[in-house]
Amino acid sequence: MMKAPSLVLLWGVLWLCCWAAEAEYMAYKDPKKPMNARIKDLMGRMTLAEKLGQMTQLERQNATAEIMREYSIGSVLSGGGSVPRPQASTQDWINMFNDFQNGSLSSRLGIPMIYGIDAVHGHNNVYKATIFPHNVGLGATRQVIHSYNEIIL
């Protein structure tokens, strides 16, 4: 005769197996499927509101995990000087990004967001980060042009 904990465990395993068998197959999440099949499956599942949300980009200051989840927002941008807090560390940026991404992944279809940073100098919004010159500034040093001419000639 089985003991009570064993019966509970057995029942739990059976329930999990039945639940997994009933879970809906989502081709768009299957990396083994061809890309076109995955896209067609995803587009067929999306509502008009979700499609509009995926074409929307919010400025970081207006984004929250709840907004990302509720409206299926496709991307977030940190414009010049847009930081999670004054003197934001790399960990502050990681925590902020993860919060937004977790919101996106918890949406109905679990579509990840794209995060953009207006950072032509490098990501100088991170406190004490290295700031690089613009490419035009690098070109003005004639080092890039000199190396380019050596390759051509």
N, CA, C and O atoms as a GROMACS GRO file, in nm:
protein
  612
    1MET      N    1   0.084  -0.118   0.000
    1MET     CA    2   0.000   0.000   0.000
    1MET      C    3   0.088   0.124   0.000
    1MET      O    4   0.186   0.130   0.074
    2MET      N    5   0.053   0.225  -0.085
    2MET     CA    6   0.131   0.348  -0.095
    2MET      C    7   0.103   0.439   0.023
    2MET      O    8  -0.007   0.442   0.077
    3LYS      N    9   0.206   0.514   0.062
    3LYS     CA   10   0.189   0.614   0.167
    3LYS      C   11   0.125   0.739   0.107
    3LYS      O   12   0.131   0.759  -0.014
    4ALA      N   13   0.065   0.821   0.190
    4ALA     CA   14  -0.005   0.942   0.144
    4ALA      C   15   0.083   1.035   0.063
    4ALA      O   16   0.038   1.082  -0.041
    5PRO      N   17   0.208   1.067   0.104
    5PRO     CA   18   0.291   1.157   0.023
    5PRO      C   19   0.318   1.102  -0.117
    5PRO      O   20   0.326   1.177  -0.213
    6SER      N   21   0.331   0.968  -0.127
    6SER     CA   22   0.355   0.907  -0.258
    6SER      C   23   0.233   0.924  -0.348
    6SER      O   24   0.247   0.948  -0.468
    7LEU      N   25   0.114   0.910  -0.292
    7LEU     CA   26  -0.008   0.929  -0.369
    7LEU      C   27  -0.021   1.073  -0.417
    7LEU      O   28  -0.061   1.098  -0.530
    8VAL      N   29   0.012   1.166  -0.330
    8VAL     CA   30   0.006   1.307  -0.367
    8VAL      C   31   0.104   1.336  -0.480
    8VAL      O   32   0.071   1.408  -0.575
    9LEU      N   33   0.223   1.281  -0.469
    9LEU     CA   34   0.324   1.300  -0.573
    9LEU      C   35   0.278   1.239  -0.705
    9LEU      O   36   0.291   1.301  -0.811
   10LEU      N   37   0.225   1.117  -0.699
   10LEU     CA   38   0.176   1.050  -0.819
   10LEU      C   39   0.063   1.131  -0.884
   10LEU      O   40   0.062   1.150  -1.006
   11TRP      N   41  -0.032   1.177  -0.802
   11TRP     CA   42  -0.141   1.258  -0.854
   11TRP      C   43  -0.088   1.385  -0.920
   11TRP      O   44  -0.135   1.425  -1.027
   12GLY      N   45   0.012   1.450  -0.857
   12GLY     CA   46   0.071   1.573  -0.911
   12GLY      C   47   0.137   1.548  -1.046
   12GLY      O   48   0.123   1.629  -1.137
   13VAL      N   49   0.208   1.438  -1.057
   13VAL     CA   50   0.275   1.405  -1.184
   13VAL      C   51   0.171   1.378  -1.292
   13VAL      O   52   0.186   1.425  -1.405
   14LEU      N   53   0.066   1.304  -1.259
   14LEU     CA   54  -0.040   1.277  -1.357
   14LEU      C   55  -0.108   1.405  -1.402
   14LEU      O   56  -0.134   1.424  -1.521
   15TRP      N   57  -0.137   1.493  -1.308
   15TRP     CA   58  -0.201   1.620  -1.342
   15TRP      C   59  -0.111   1.702  -1.435
   15TRP      O   60  -0.159   1.758  -1.534
   16LEU      N   61   0.019   1.708  -1.404
   16LEU     CA   62   0.114   1.783  -1.486
   16LEU      C   63   0.121   1.726  -1.627
   16LEU      O   64   0.125   1.802  -1.724
   17CYS      N   65   0.122   1.595  -1.639
   17CYS     CA   66   0.126   1.532  -1.772
   17CYS      C   67   0.000   1.566  -1.852
   17CYS      O   68   0.009   1.597  -1.971
   18CYS      N   69  -0.115   1.559  -1.788
   18CYS     CA   70  -0.241   1.592  -1.857
   18CYS      C   71  -0.243   1.739  -1.898
   18CYS      O   72  -0.285   1.772  -2.009
   19TRP      N   73  -0.197   1.826  -1.810
   19TRP     CA   74  -0.194   1.969  -1.841
   19TRP      C   75  -0.101   1.996  -1.958
   19TRP      O   76  -0.136   2.073  -2.048
   20ALA      N   77   0.017   1.935  -1.959
   20ALA     CA   78   0.114   1.957  -2.066
   20ALA      C   79   0.059   1.906  -2.199
   20ALA      O   80   0.084   1.966  -2.304
   21ALA      N   81  -0.016   1.796  -2.196
   21ALA     CA   82  -0.072   1.741  -2.319
   21ALA      C   83  -0.177   1.834  -2.378
   21ALA      O   84  -0.195   1.838  -2.500
   22GLU      N   85  -0.246   1.909  -2.292
   22GLU     CA   86  -0.349   2.000  -2.339
   22GLU      C   87  -0.294   2.137  -2.378
   22GLU      O   88  -0.366   2.215  -2.441
   23ALA      N   89  -0.169   2.169  -2.343
   23ALA     CA   90  -0.112   2.299  -2.375
   23ALA      C   91  -0.108   2.318  -2.526
   23ALA      O   92  -0.073   2.227  -2.601
   24GLU      N   93  -0.144   2.436  -2.569
   24GLU     CA   94  -0.151   2.465  -2.712
   24GLU      C   95  -0.011   2.475  -2.772
   24GLU      O   96   0.077   2.540  -2.716
   25TYR      N   97   0.009   2.410  -2.885
   25TYR     CA   98   0.136   2.418  -2.956
   25TYR      C   99   0.143   2.552  -3.028
   25TYR      O  100   0.049   2.590  -3.098
   26MET      N  101   0.253   2.624  -3.011
   26MET     CA  102   0.271   2.753  -3.075
   26MET      C  103   0.392   2.744  -3.168
   26MET      O  104   0.507   2.746  -3.124
   27ALA      N  105   0.364   2.733  -3.296
   27ALA     CA  106   0.469   2.715  -3.396
   27ALA      C  107   0.568   2.831  -3.395
   27ALA      O  108   0.686   2.810  -3.423
   28TYR      N  109   0.523   2.953  -3.365
   28TYR     CA  110   0.614   3.068  -3.369
   28TYR      C  111   0.723   3.060  -3.263
   28TYR      O  112   0.824   3.130  -3.273
   29LYS      N  113   0.705   2.976  -3.162
   29LYS     CA  114   0.806   2.959  -3.058
   29LYS      C  115   0.898   2.839  -3.084
   29LYS      O  116   0.989   2.812  -3.006
   30ASP      N  117   0.874   2.768  -3.193
   30ASP     CA  118   0.949   2.647  -3.225
   30ASP      C  119   1.068   2.680  -3.316
   30ASP      O  120   1.048   2.706  -3.435
   31PRO      N  121   1.190   2.682  -3.262
   31PRO     CA  122   1.306   2.718  -3.345
   31PRO      C  123   1.335   2.618  -3.457
   31PRO      O  124   1.414   2.648  -3.547
   32LYS      N  125   1.274   2.500  -3.452
   32LYS     CA  126   1.296   2.400  -3.558
   32LYS      C  127   1.210   2.427  -3.681
   32LYS      O  128   1.236   2.372  -3.788
   33LYS      N  129   1.108   2.510  -3.666
   33LYS     CA  130   1.020   2.544  -3.778
   33LYS      C  131   1.088   2.647  -3.867
   33LYS      O  132   1.168   2.727  -3.819
   34PRO      N  133   1.056   2.647  -3.998
   34PRO     CA  134   1.110   2.750  -4.087
   34PRO      C  135   1.060   2.888  -4.044
   34PRO      O  136   0.949   2.902  -3.991
   35MET      N  137   1.142   2.990  -4.065
   35MET     CA  138   1.111   3.126  -4.021
   35MET      C  139   0.976   3.174  -4.076
   35MET      O  140   0.897   3.234  -4.003
   36ASN      N  141   0.950   3.149  -4.204
   36ASN     CA  142   0.823   3.195  -4.264
   36ASN      C  143   0.703   3.131  -4.195
   36ASN      O  144   0.600   3.197  -4.178
   37ALA      N  145   0.713   3.006  -4.157
   37ALA     CA  146   0.604   2.938  -4.087
   37ALA      C  147   0.584   2.998  -3.949
   37ALA      O  148   0.471   3.015  -3.904
   38ARG      N  149   0.693   3.031  -3.883
   38ARG     CA  150   0.685   3.092  -3.750
   38ARG      C  151   0.620   3.230  -3.758
   38ARG      O  152   0.536   3.266  -3.675
   39ILE      N  153   0.660   3.308  -3.857
   39ILE     CA  154   0.604   3.442  -3.875
   39ILE      C  155   0.454   3.434  -3.905
   39ILE      O  156   0.374   3.507  -3.847
   40LYS      N  157   0.417   3.345  -3.997
   40LYS     CA  158   0.276   3.330  -4.034
   40LYS      C  159   0.193   3.290  -3.913
   40LYS      O  160   0.083   3.341  -3.893
   41ASP      N  161   0.245   3.198  -3.832
   41ASP     CA  162   0.173   3.154  -3.712
   41ASP      C  163   0.156   3.270  -3.613
   41ASP      O  164   0.047   3.292  -3.560
   42LEU      N  165   0.263   3.344  -3.590
   42LEU     CA  166   0.256   3.456  -3.495
   42LEU      C  167   0.161   3.564  -3.543
   42LEU      O  168   0.079   3.613  -3.465
   43MET      N  169   0.172   3.602  -3.669
   43MET     CA  170   0.086   3.707  -3.722
   43MET      C  171  -0.061   3.666  -3.716
   43MET      O  172  -0.149   3.750  -3.693
   44GLY      N  173  -0.088   3.538  -3.735
   44GLY     CA  174  -0.225   3.488  -3.727
   44GLY      C  175  -0.282   3.492  -3.585
   44GLY      O  176  -0.403   3.500  -3.566
   45ARG      N  177  -0.195   3.487  -3.487
   45ARG     CA  178  -0.239   3.489  -3.347
   45ARG      C  179  -0.255   3.631  -3.292
   45ARG      O  180  -0.330   3.653  -3.197
   46MET      N  181  -0.185   3.728  -3.353
   46MET     CA  182  -0.184   3.864  -3.300
   46MET      C  183  -0.314   3.938  -3.330
   46MET      O  184  -0.370   3.928  -3.438
   47THR      N  185  -0.358   4.014  -3.231
   47THR     CA  186  -0.472   4.104  -3.252
   47THR      C  187  -0.419   4.231  -3.319
   47THR      O  188  -0.298   4.253  -3.325
   48LEU      N  189  -0.510   4.313  -3.370
   48LEU     CA  190  -0.470   4.441  -3.428
   48LEU      C  191  -0.397   4.526  -3.324
   48LEU      O  192  -0.296   4.590  -3.355
   49ALA      N  193  -0.448   4.528  -3.202
   49ALA     CA  194  -0.385   4.607  -3.096
   49ALA      C  195  -0.242   4.559  -3.068
   49ALA      O  196  -0.153   4.640  -3.043
   50GLU      N  197  -0.219   4.428  -3.072
   50GLU     CA  198  -0.084   4.374  -3.049
   50GLU      C  199   0.009   4.411  -3.165
   50GLU      O  200   0.127   4.440  -3.143
   51LYS      N  201  -0.042   4.410  -3.286
   51LYS     CA  202   0.039   4.450  -3.401
   51LYS      C  203   0.077   4.598  -3.391
   51LYS      O  204   0.190   4.635  -3.420
   52LEU      N  205  -0.018   4.681  -3.351
   52LEU     CA  206   0.011   4.823  -3.334
   52LEU      C  207   0.112   4.843  -3.221
   52LEU      O  208   0.202   4.926  -3.233
   53GLY      N  209   0.097   4.769  -3.113
   53GLY     CA  210   0.191   4.779  -3.002
   53GLY      C  211   0.332   4.741  -3.043
   53GLY      O  212   0.428   4.804  -2.999
   54GLN      N  213   0.346   4.640  -3.127
   54GLN     CA  214   0.479   4.598  -3.173
   54GLN      C  215   0.545   4.703  -3.261
   54GLN      O  216   0.667   4.707  -3.272
   55MET      N  217   0.465   4.788  -3.324
   55MET     CA  218   0.520   4.895  -3.408
   55MET      C  219   0.543   5.024  -3.331
   55MET      O  220   0.577   5.127  -3.390
   56THR      N  221   0.523   5.020  -3.200
   56THR     CA  222   0.535   5.139  -3.116
   56THR      C  223   0.665   5.136  -3.038
   56THR      O  224   0.706   5.032  -2.985
   57GLN      N  225   0.731   5.253  -3.031
   57GLN     CA  226   0.851   5.268  -2.950
   57GLN      C  227   0.827   5.376  -2.845
   57GLN      O  228   0.789   5.488  -2.879
   58LEU      N  229   0.848   5.341  -2.719
   58LEU     CA  230   0.832   5.437  -2.611
   58LEU      C  231   0.967   5.493  -2.568
   58LEU      O  232   1.069   5.424  -2.577
   59GLU      N  233   0.968   5.616  -2.521
   59GLU     CA  234   1.086   5.670  -2.455
   59GLU      C  235   1.092   5.606  -2.316
   59GLU      O  236   0.989   5.586  -2.252
   60ARG      N  237   1.209   5.575  -2.272
   60ARG     CA  238   1.231   5.504  -2.146
   60ARG      C  239   1.152   5.563  -2.029
   60ARG      O  240   1.101   5.488  -1.945
   61GLN      N  241   1.140   5.694  -2.022
   61GLN     CA  242   1.072   5.759  -1.911
   61GLN      C  243   0.923   5.723  -1.905
   61GLN      O  244   0.862   5.732  -1.798
   62ASN      N  245   0.866   5.682  -2.017
   62ASN     CA  246   0.723   5.651  -2.023
   62ASN      C  247   0.694   5.501  -2.014
   62ASN      O  248   0.578   5.460  -2.016
   63ALA      N  249   0.796   5.420  -2.004
   63ALA     CA  250   0.778   5.275  -2.005
   63ALA      C  251   0.776   5.219  -1.863
   63ALA      O  252   0.849   5.265  -1.775
   64THR      N  253   0.693   5.118  -1.844
   64THR     CA  254   0.691   5.038  -1.721
   64THR      C  255   0.669   4.893  -1.764
   64THR      O  256   0.627   4.867  -1.876
   65ALA      N  257   0.697   4.801  -1.675
   65ALA     CA  258   0.672   4.660  -1.706
   65ALA      C  259   0.524   4.637  -1.736
   65ALA      O  260   0.489   4.559  -1.825
   66GLU      N  261   0.438   4.706  -1.663
   66GLU     CA  262   0.294   4.689  -1.684
   66GLU      C  263   0.251   4.740  -1.822
   66GLU      O  264   0.170   4.676  -1.889
   67ILE      N  265   0.304   4.853  -1.863
   67ILE     CA  266   0.272   4.908  -1.996
   67ILE      C  267   0.324   4.815  -2.105
   67ILE      O  268   0.255   4.791  -2.204
   68MET      N  269   0.445   4.762  -2.087
   68MET     CA  270   0.503   4.672  -2.187
   68MET      C  271   0.414   4.549  -2.204
   68MET      O  272   0.390   4.504  -2.316
   69ARG      N  273   0.366   4.495  -2.093
   69ARG     CA  274   0.281   4.375  -2.097
   69ARG      C  275   0.142   4.408  -2.153
   69ARG      O  276   0.092   4.339  -2.242
   70GLU      N  277   0.081   4.511  -2.100
   70GLU     CA  278  -0.058   4.544  -2.135
   70GLU      C  279  -0.074   4.583  -2.282
   70GLU      O  280  -0.173   4.546  -2.346
   71TYR      N  281   0.021   4.659  -2.336
   71TYR     CA  282   0.007   4.712  -2.472
   71TYR      C  283   0.099   4.647  -2.574
   71TYR      O  284   0.106   4.692  -2.689
   72SER      N  285   0.170   4.541  -2.535
   72SER     CA  286   0.260   4.468  -2.626
   72SER      C  287   0.355   4.562  -2.700
   72SER      O  288   0.371   4.551  -2.821
   73ILE      N  289   0.416   4.654  -2.627
   73ILE     CA  290   0.506   4.753  -2.686
   73ILE      C  291   0.628   4.682  -2.746
   73ILE      O  292   0.686   4.594  -2.683
   74GLY      N  293   0.665   4.722  -2.868
   74GLY     CA  294   0.773   4.655  -2.939
   74GLY      C  295   0.912   4.700  -2.900
   74GLY      O  296   1.006   4.620  -2.904
   75SER      N  297   0.928   4.828  -2.863
   75SER     CA  298   1.063   4.874  -2.830
   75SER      C  299   1.060   4.994  -2.738
   75SER      O  300   0.961   5.067  -2.728
   76VAL      N  301   1.173   5.013  -2.672
   76VAL     CA  302   1.195   5.125  -2.580
   76VAL      C  303   1.326   5.190  -2.621
   76VAL      O  304   1.420   5.122  -2.661
   77LEU      N  305   1.332   5.323  -2.611
   77LEU     CA  306   1.452   5.399  -2.646
   77LEU      C  307   1.493   5.488  -2.530
   77LEU      O  308   1.410   5.557  -2.470
   78SER      N  309   1.621   5.485  -2.499
   78SER     CA  310   1.678   5.584  -2.408
   78SER      C  311   1.740   5.692  -2.497
   78SER      O  312   1.845   5.671  -2.557
   79GLY      N  313   1.673   5.806  -2.504
   79GLY     CA  314   1.728   5.918  -2.580
   79GLY      C  315   1.847   5.976  -2.507
   79GLY      O  316   1.880   5.933  -2.396
   80GLY      N  317   1.913   6.073  -2.566
   80GLY     CA  318   2.029   6.137  -2.503
   80GLY      C  319   1.995   6.187  -2.364
   80GLY      O  320   1.903   6.267  -2.347
   81GLY      N  321   2.069   6.142  -2.266
   81GLY     CA  322   2.050   6.185  -2.128
   81GLY      C  323   1.937   6.115  -2.054
   81GLY      O  324   1.912   6.148  -1.938
   82SER      N  325   1.870   6.021  -2.116
   82SER     CA  326   1.760   5.949  -2.051
   82SER      C  327   1.817   5.833  -1.971
   82SER      O  328   1.861   5.733  -2.028
   83VAL      N  329   1.815   5.846  -1.838
   83VAL     CA  330   1.878   5.746  -1.751
   83VAL      C  331   1.779   5.695  -1.646
   83VAL      O  332   1.682   5.764  -1.613
   84PRO      N  333   1.802   5.574  -1.593
   84PRO     CA  334   1.712   5.520  -1.491
   84PRO      C  335   1.711   5.603  -1.363
   84PRO      O  336   1.609   5.613  -1.295
   85ARG      N  337   1.824   5.663  -1.331
   85ARG     CA  338   1.836   5.751  -1.215
   85ARG      C  339   1.966   5.828  -1.232
   85ARG      O  340   2.052   5.786  -1.310
   86PRO      N  341   1.984   5.940  -1.160
   86PRO     CA  342   2.112   6.013  -1.170
   86PRO      C  343   2.229   5.922  -1.132
   86PRO      O  344   2.220   5.844  -1.038
   87GLN      N  345   2.337   5.935  -1.204
   87GLN     CA  346   2.458   5.854  -1.183
   87GLN      C  347   2.427   5.705  -1.184
   87GLN      O  348   2.471   5.630  -1.097
   88ALA      N  349   2.350   5.663  -1.283
   88ALA     CA  350   2.307   5.523  -1.294
   88ALA      C  351   2.425   5.432  -1.324
   88ALA      O  352   2.503   5.456  -1.416
   89SER      N  353   2.437   5.327  -1.246
   89SER     CA  354   2.542   5.227  -1.265
   89SER      C  355   2.499   5.126  -1.371
   89SER      O  356   2.384   5.127  -1.416
   90THR      N  357   2.591   5.040  -1.410
   90THR     CA  358   2.556   4.934  -1.505
   90THR      C  359   2.447   4.846  -1.446
   90THR      O  360   2.358   4.800  -1.518
   91GLN      N  361   2.452   4.820  -1.315
   91GLN     CA  362   2.349   4.737  -1.252
   91GLN      C  363   2.212   4.804  -1.257
   91GLN      O  364   2.110   4.736  -1.273
   92ASP      N  365   2.208   4.937  -1.243
   92ASP     CA  366   2.081   5.009  -1.258
   92ASP      C  367   2.023   4.989  -1.397
   92ASP      O  368   1.903   4.966  -1.412
   93TRP      N  369   2.108   4.996  -1.498
   93TRP     CA  370   2.062   4.975  -1.636
   93TRP      C  371   2.013   4.832  -1.656
   93TRP      O  372   1.909   4.810  -1.719
   94ILE      N  373   2.087   4.737  -1.604
   94ILE     CA  374   2.048   4.596  -1.616
   94ILE      C  375   1.912   4.572  -1.551
   94ILE      O  376   1.825   4.508  -1.610
   95ASN      N  377   1.895   4.624  -1.429
   95ASN     CA  378   1.768   4.605  -1.358
   95ASN      C  379   1.652   4.669  -1.433
   95ASN      O  380   1.544   4.610  -1.442
   96MET      N  381   1.674   4.789  -1.487
   96MET     CA  382   1.569   4.858  -1.562
   96MET      C  383   1.532   4.778  -1.687
   96MET      O  384   1.414   4.754  -1.715
   97PHE      N  385   1.633   4.737  -1.763
   97PHE     CA  386   1.610   4.660  -1.885
   97PHE      C  387   1.535   4.530  -1.853
   97PHE      O  388   1.436   4.497  -1.919
   98ASN      N  389   1.582   4.457  -1.752
   98ASN     CA  390   1.518   4.331  -1.716
   98ASN      C  391   1.373   4.351  -1.676
   98ASN      O  392   1.288   4.268  -1.708
   99ASP      N  393   1.344   4.458  -1.607
   99ASP     CA  394   1.206   4.489  -1.567
   99ASP      C  395   1.118   4.508  -1.691
   99ASP      O  396   1.009   4.450  -1.700
  100PHE      N  397   1.164   4.588  -1.787
  100PHE     CA  398   1.088   4.609  -1.910
  100PHE      C  399   1.074   4.478  -1.988
  100PHE      O  400   0.965   4.445  -2.036
  101GLN      N  401   1.184   4.404  -2.000
  101GLN     CA  402   1.181   4.279  -2.078
  101GLN      C  403   1.089   4.176  -2.013
  101GLN      O  404   1.016   4.106  -2.082
  102ASN      N  405   1.093   4.166  -1.882
  102ASN     CA  406   1.003   4.072  -1.813
  102ASN      C  407   0.857   4.110  -1.836
  102ASN      O  408   0.771   4.022  -1.848
  103GLY      N  409   0.829   4.239  -1.841
  103GLY     CA  410   0.694   4.283  -1.874
  103GLY      C  411   0.654   4.237  -2.013
  103GLY      O  412   0.544   4.187  -2.032
  104SER      N  413   0.742   4.254  -2.110
  104SER     CA  414   0.714   4.211  -2.247
  104SER      C  415   0.694   4.060  -2.255
  104SER      O  416   0.601   4.012  -2.320
  105LEU      N  417   0.781   3.986  -2.190
  105LEU     CA  418   0.773   3.840  -2.197
  105LEU      C  419   0.651   3.784  -2.125
  105LEU      O  420   0.611   3.671  -2.151
  106SER      N  421   0.591   3.863  -2.036
  106SER     CA  422   0.472   3.816  -1.965
  106SER      C  423   0.343   3.856  -2.038
  106SER      O  424   0.233   3.832  -1.988
  107SER      N  425   0.358   3.918  -2.155
  107SER     CA  426   0.238   3.952  -2.234
  107SER      C  427   0.175   3.824  -2.289
  107SER      O  428   0.234   3.716  -2.276
  108ARG      N  429   0.060   3.834  -2.348
  108ARG     CA  430  -0.014   3.717  -2.396
  108ARG      C  431   0.070   3.628  -2.487
  108ARG      O  432   0.068   3.505  -2.474
  109LEU      N  433   0.145   3.688  -2.578
  109LEU     CA  434   0.224   3.610  -2.673
  109LEU      C  435   0.372   3.601  -2.636
  109LEU      O  436   0.447   3.528  -2.700
  110GLY      N  437   0.414   3.675  -2.534
  110GLY     CA  438   0.552   3.665  -2.487
  110GLY      C  439   0.656   3.712  -2.587
  110GLY      O  440   0.763   3.653  -2.597
  111ILE      N  441   0.626   3.818  -2.660
  111ILE     CA  442   0.720   3.870  -2.760
  111ILE      C  443   0.820   3.960  -2.690
  111ILE      O  444   0.780   4.056  -2.622
  112PRO      N  445   0.950   3.933  -2.703
  112PRO     CA  446   1.049   4.019  -2.638
  112PRO      C  447   1.055   4.157  -2.702
  112PRO      O  448   1.025   4.172  -2.821
  113MET      N  449   1.093   4.256  -2.625
  113MET     CA  450   1.106   4.392  -2.677
  113MET      C  451   1.248   4.414  -2.731
  113MET      O  452   1.339   4.335  -2.705
  114ILE      N  453   1.263   4.521  -2.806
  114ILE     CA  454   1.394   4.567  -2.852
  114ILE      C  455   1.425   4.693  -2.773
  114ILE      O  456   1.339   4.780  -2.758
  115TYR      N  457   1.548   4.705  -2.722
  115TYR     CA  458   1.586   4.824  -2.646
  115TYR      C  459   1.691   4.900  -2.724
  115TYR      O  460   1.790   4.842  -2.769
  116GLY      N  461   1.671   5.030  -2.740
  116GLY     CA  462   1.765   5.114  -2.813
  116GLY      C  463   1.821   5.224  -2.725
  116GLY      O  464   1.754   5.272  -2.634
  117ILE      N  465   1.943   5.262  -2.753
  117ILE     CA  466   2.008   5.369  -2.678
  117ILE      C  467   2.068   5.467  -2.779
  117ILE      O  468   2.141   5.426  -2.870
  118ASP      N  469   2.037   5.595  -2.763
  118ASP     CA  470   2.093   5.699  -2.847
  118ASP      C  471   2.234   5.724  -2.797
  118ASP      O  472   2.256   5.806  -2.708
  119ALA      N  473   2.330   5.653  -2.855
  119ALA     CA  474   2.465   5.655  -2.799
  119ALA      C  475   2.571   5.650  -2.910
  119ALA      O  476   2.640   5.550  -2.925
  120VAL      N  477   2.583   5.757  -2.985
  120VAL     CA  478   2.683   5.760  -3.093
  120VAL      C  479   2.826   5.764  -3.039
  120VAL      O  480   2.920   5.735  -3.112
  121HIS      N  481   2.842   5.802  -2.913
  121HIS     CA  482   2.974   5.808  -2.850
  121HIS      C  483   3.006   5.681  -2.773
  121HIS      O  484   3.113   5.674  -2.712
  122GLY      N  485   2.922   5.585  -2.772
  122GLY     CA  486   2.927   5.475  -2.677
  122GLY      C  487   2.820   5.504  -2.574
  122GLY      O  488   2.761   5.612  -2.574
  123HIS      N  489   2.794   5.411  -2.488
  123HIS     CA  490   2.684   5.426  -2.392
  123HIS      C  491   2.728   5.513  -2.276
  123HIS      O  492   2.751   5.464  -2.165
  124ASN      N  493   2.741   5.643  -2.302
  124ASN     CA  494   2.790   5.736  -2.201
  124ASN      C  495   2.683   5.777  -2.101
  124ASN      O  496   2.709   5.863  -2.016
  125ASN      N  497   2.563   5.719  -2.109
  125ASN     CA  498   2.462   5.743  -2.007
  125ASN      C  499   2.488   5.660  -1.882
  125ASN      O  500   2.427   5.684  -1.777
  126VAL      N  501   2.577   5.562  -1.893
  126VAL     CA  502   2.618   5.485  -1.775
  126VAL      C  503   2.722   5.570  -1.702
  126VAL      O  504   2.819   5.616  -1.762
  127TYR      N  505   2.701   5.589  -1.574
  127TYR     CA  506   2.788   5.674  -1.495
  127TYR      C  507   2.933   5.627  -1.504
  127TYR      O  508   2.962   5.508  -1.485
  128LYS      N  509   3.024   5.719  -1.534
  128LYS     CA  510   3.168   5.696  -1.547
  128LYS      C  511   3.206   5.609  -1.666
  128LYS      O  512   3.314   5.550  -1.668
  129ALA      N  513   3.119   5.600  -1.767
  129ALA     CA  514   3.150   5.522  -1.887
  129ALA      C  515   3.250   5.598  -1.974
  129ALA      O  516   3.260   5.721  -1.965
  130THR      N  517   3.322   5.526  -2.056
  130THR     CA  518   3.414   5.588  -2.151
  130THR      C  519   3.334   5.651  -2.265
  130THR      O  520   3.240   5.589  -2.317
  131ILE      N  521   3.370   5.772  -2.303
  131ILE     CA  522   3.302   5.841  -2.412
  131ILE      C  523   3.400   5.848  -2.529
  131ILE      O  524   3.512   5.896  -2.514
  132PHE      N  525   3.356   5.801  -2.644
  132PHE     CA  526   3.440   5.801  -2.764
  132PHE      C  527   3.400   5.917  -2.853
  132PHE      O  528   3.287   5.964  -2.846
  133PRO      N  529   3.492   5.964  -2.937
  133PRO     CA  530   3.455   6.071  -3.030
  133PRO      C  531   3.363   6.018  -3.140
  133PRO      O  532   3.360   5.898  -3.168
  134HIS      N  533   3.288   6.110  -3.202
  134HIS     CA  534   3.208   6.073  -3.319
  134HIS      C  535   3.300   6.019  -3.426
  134HIS      O  536   3.420   6.044  -3.424
  135ASN      N  537   3.243   5.945  -3.521
  135ASN     CA  538   3.323   5.893  -3.632
  135ASN      C  539   3.386   6.006  -3.713
  135ASN      O  540   3.497   5.990  -3.763
  136VAL      N  541   3.316   6.119  -3.727
  136VAL     CA  542   3.375   6.231  -3.800
  136VAL      C  543   3.500   6.282  -3.726
  136VAL      O  544   3.597   6.325  -3.789
  137GLY      N  545   3.497   6.277  -3.593
  137GLY     CA  546   3.614   6.316  -3.515
  137GLY      C  547   3.729   6.218  -3.534
  137GLY      O  548   3.845   6.259  -3.545
  138LEU      N  549   3.698   6.090  -3.537
  138LEU     CA  550   3.801   5.990  -3.564
  138LEU      C  551   3.860   6.010  -3.703
  138LEU      O  552   3.981   5.998  -3.723
  139GLY      N  553   3.773   6.040  -3.799
  139GLY     CA  554   3.820   6.064  -3.936
  139GLY      C  555   3.910   6.185  -3.945
  139GLY      O  556   4.004   6.188  -4.026
  140ALA      N  557   3.883   6.286  -3.862
  140ALA     CA  558   3.964   6.408  -3.865
  140ALA      C  559   4.106   6.384  -3.815
  140ALA      O  560   4.195   6.466  -3.840
  141THR      N  561   4.128   6.274  -3.746
  141THR     CA  562   4.264   6.242  -3.700
  141THR      C  563   4.351   6.193  -3.815
  141THR      O  564   4.472   6.181  -3.800
  142ARG      N  565   4.290   6.166  -3.928
  142ARG     CA  566   4.354   6.116  -4.049
  142ARG      C  567   4.405   5.973  -4.033
  142ARG      O  568   4.460   5.918  -4.128
  143GLN      N  569   4.388   5.912  -3.917
  143GLN     CA  570   4.431   5.775  -3.898
  143GLN      C  571   4.342   5.678  -3.977
  143GLN      O  572   4.390   5.584  -4.040
  144VAL      N  573   4.212   5.703  -3.973
  144VAL     CA  574   4.119   5.617  -4.045
  144VAL      C  575   4.140   5.634  -4.195
  144VAL      O  576   4.145   5.535  -4.268
  145ILE      N  577   4.153   5.758  -4.242
  145ILE     CA  578   4.173   5.786  -4.384
  145ILE      C  579   4.306   5.728  -4.430
  145ILE      O  580   4.313   5.669  -4.538
  146HIS      N  581   4.412   5.743  -4.351
  146HIS     CA  582   4.543   5.690  -4.385
  146HIS      C  583   4.537   5.538  -4.402
  146HIS      O  584   4.590   5.484  -4.499
  147SER      N  585   4.473   5.471  -4.307
  147SER     CA  586   4.462   5.324  -4.315
  147SER      C  587   4.380   5.284  -4.437
  147SER      O  588   4.413   5.185  -4.503
  148TYR      N  589   4.274   5.358  -4.468
  148TYR     CA  590   4.191   5.331  -4.582
  148TYR      C  591   4.272   5.344  -4.711
  148TYR      O  592   4.260   5.259  -4.800
  149ASN      N  593   4.354   5.450  -4.724
  149ASN     CA  594   4.434   5.469  -4.844
  149ASN      C  595   4.536   5.358  -4.861
  149ASN      O  596   4.565   5.318  -4.974
  150GLU      N  597   4.590   5.307  -4.751
  150GLU     CA  598   4.686   5.197  -4.763
  150GLU      C  599   4.620   5.072  -4.821
  150GLU      O  600   4.681   4.998  -4.897
  151ILE      N  601   4.496   5.050  -4.784
  151ILE     CA  602   4.424   4.932  -4.835
  151ILE      C  603   4.396   4.949  -4.984
  151ILE      O  604   4.411   4.854  -5.061
  152ILE      N  605   4.355   5.069  -5.026
  152ILE     CA  606   4.321   5.093  -5.166
  152ILE      C  607   4.447   5.092  -5.254
  152ILE      O  608   4.447   5.033  -5.362
  153LEU      N  609   4.552   5.156  -5.207
  153LEU     CA  610   4.674   5.169  -5.288
  153LEU      C  611   4.756   5.046  -5.272
  153LEU      O  612   4.863   5.035  -5.332
   0.00000   0.00000   0.00000
